[in-house]
Amino acid sequence: MPYQSKNPYNNEVLATFDTLTDAQLEEKLVKAHEAFQSWKNTTFEERAAILHRAAELVMERREELASYNTLETGKLFMESAWEMNVVADMFNHYADHGAEYLKPEIIKNPDQNAGDAVGIYQPTGIIYQIEPWNAPYFQIVRPMSATLMAGNVMVLKHASNVPQCALAMEKLMRDAGAPEGVFTNLFVSYEQSDRVMLTLV
């Protein structure tokens, strides 16, 4: 079933997007895996620079992004625009504090005769993100900004009624400097989504 952007006021179809073929889906997952191999080795400073640039682009494109939100969810434009402020703040927060959150931790050993341990956070790979429609940008960026700062990459299956919001965020991340495959939108069926979950477990 294709993804459709509909005006919730009158049910007018604004745009239609085909679901990926299985071959196209496999290609995107392969690219995400390849991107992870290099992204996991980037520095916190490099990742933070991309998130800061993403925050700047959110504010530069605030009206455009908010218009997709309003058209697809039916929210008042002022609510959609406010969501963009929150999204920019979230990008900046994790860019500013991600390295501190993820610094190695000393784990004290209660046995005085034994040494302490060090806990190290390491990226794990591709994170599969399935999100609802009600706050389409916030729901993407809330986990994505932390995930990317941690050195993981992300693939997104957004709600089927907000495809333009999903595409706009994918484009914004590429324009912010994220390499191809670091953040990828997927237009997939429920059956394909189930297979993605099983593949990435």
C-alpha positions in Angstrom: 0.0 0.0 0.0 1.5 3.4 -0.9 2.1 6.1 1.7 -0.3 9.0 1.3 -0.1 12.5 2.5 -3.7 13.6 3.1 -5.3 16.8 4.2 -7.2 15.6 7.4 -9.7 18.4 7.0 -11.2 17.2 3.7 -9.3 13.9 3.1 -7.7 15.3 -0.1 -4.7 13.3 -1.2 -1.8 15.7 -1.5 0.9 13.3 -2.4 1.5 9.6 -2.8 4.7 7.6 -2.3 5.2 4.0 -3.3 6.5 1.5 -0.8 10.0 0.2 -1.5 10.5 -3.1 -3.3 12.3 -5.8 -1.4 15.4 -5.1 -3.4 15.3 -1.4 -2.7 14.8 -2.0 1.0 17.8 -4.4 1.0 19.9 -1.8 -0.7 19.1 0.8 1.9 19.9 -1.5 4.7 23.2 -2.4 3.2 24.0 1.3 2.8 23.1 1.9 6.4 25.4 -0.9 7.5 28.2 0.5 5.4 27.6 4.0 6.8 27.9 2.6 10.4 31.3 1.2 9.7 32.7 4.7 9.3 30.2 6.7 11.4 31.1 4.7 14.6 34.7 5.9 14.2 33.8 9.6 14.0 34.5 11.9 17.0 31.9 13.4 19.2 33.0 16.8 17.8 32.3 15.6 14.3 28.9 14.3 15.2 28.0 17.4 17.2 28.9 19.6 14.3 26.3 17.8 12.2 23.6 18.0 14.9 24.3 21.8 15.4 24.0 22.3 11.7 20.7 20.3 11.7 19.4 22.6 14.4 20.3 25.7 12.3 18.5 24.2 9.3 15.4 23.4 11.3 15.1 27.1 12.2 16.0 28.2 8.7 13.3 25.9 7.3 10.9 26.4 10.2 7.9 27.5 8.1 8.4 24.9 5.4 8.7 22.1 7.9 5.8 23.3 10.0 3.6 23.5 6.9 4.1 19.8 6.2 3.2 19.1 9.8 0.0 21.1 9.6 -1.0 19.7 6.2 -0.5 16.1 7.3 -1.6 16.2 11.0 -4.2 19.0 11.0 -2.5 20.9 13.8 -2.7 24.7 14.0 0.3 26.2 12.2 1.5 27.9 15.5 1.6 24.4 17.1 3.6 23.0 14.2 6.0 25.9 14.3 6.5 25.5 18.1 7.4 21.9 17.5 10.3 23.0 15.3 11.7 25.1 18.2 11.7 22.0 20.4 13.4 19.9 17.7 16.2 22.5 17.3 16.7 22.6 21.0 16.9 18.8 21.1 19.5 18.7 18.4 21.6 21.3 20.2 21.2 19.6 23.6 22.6 16.3 22.5 25.3 18.0 20.4 26.4 20.0 23.5 26.0 17.2 26.1 26.3 13.9 24.3 30.0 13.4 24.9 29.5 14.0 28.7 26.6 11.5 28.8 28.7 8.9 27.1 32.1 9.4 28.8 33.6 6.2 30.4 32.5 5.5 34.0 34.6 4.2 36.8 32.8 1.3 38.5 34.0 1.1 42.1 34.6 -2.4 43.4 33.4 -2.9 47.0 36.2 -5.4 47.5 39.1 -3.3 48.6 41.5 -6.0 47.5 40.3 -5.9 43.9 40.6 -3.3 41.2 37.9 -1.0 39.9 36.4 -1.4 36.5 35.7 1.0 33.7 32.4 1.1 31.8 32.7 2.2 28.2 29.8 3.0 25.9 30.2 1.7 22.4 28.0 2.1 19.3 26.0 -1.1 18.4 24.9 -0.6 14.8 21.7 0.2 13.0 18.8 1.3 15.2 15.3 0.8 13.8 12.9 3.6 14.6 9.1 3.2 14.3 7.3 6.4 15.2 3.7 7.7 15.5 2.2 10.6 13.6 1.1 13.0 16.4 4.3 15.0 16.7 6.1 13.9 13.5 9.4 15.8 13.8 9.7 15.5 17.6 9.1 11.8 17.5 12.0 11.4 15.0 14.5 13.7 16.6 13.9 12.7 20.2 15.7 9.3 19.8 17.6 10.1 16.7 19.8 12.9 18.1 21.0 10.8 21.0 21.4 7.7 18.8 23.6 9.5 16.2 25.7 11.1 19.0 26.3 7.6 20.3 27.8 6.6 17.0 24.9 4.5 15.8 23.0 5.0 12.5 19.2 5.0 12.2 16.6 3.8 9.8 13.0 5.2 10.2 9.6 3.8 9.5 7.3 6.7 10.2 3.6 6.7 10.4 2.1 6.3 6.9 0.1 9.5 7.1 3.2 11.8 7.5 5.5 10.9 4.6 6.4 14.4 3.7 7.5 15.1 7.2 9.7 12.0 7.1 11.2 12.9 3.8 11.9 16.5 4.9 13.8 15.3 7.9 15.8 12.8 5.8 16.8 15.7 3.4 17.6 18.0 6.3 20.0 15.5 7.8 21.8 15.0 4.5 22.0 18.8 4.0 23.4 19.1 7.6 26.3 16.9 6.5 25.2 13.4 7.7 26.7 10.8 5.2 24.3 8.7 3.2 23.0 5.9 5.3 23.4 7.5 8.7 19.7 8.5 8.8 17.4 6.8 6.3 13.7 7.0 5.8 11.9 3.8 4.7 8.6 3.6 3.0 7.8 0.0 3.8 4.8 -2.3 4.3 4.0 -3.9 7.7 5.3 -7.2 6.4 8.6 -5.6 5.3 8.8 -3.8 8.7 8.5 -7.1 10.5 11.4 -8.5 8.4 13.5 -5.4 9.2 13.0 -5.9 12.9 14.0 -9.6 12.6 17.0 -8.7 10.4 18.4 -6.1 12.9 17.9 -8.1 16.1 
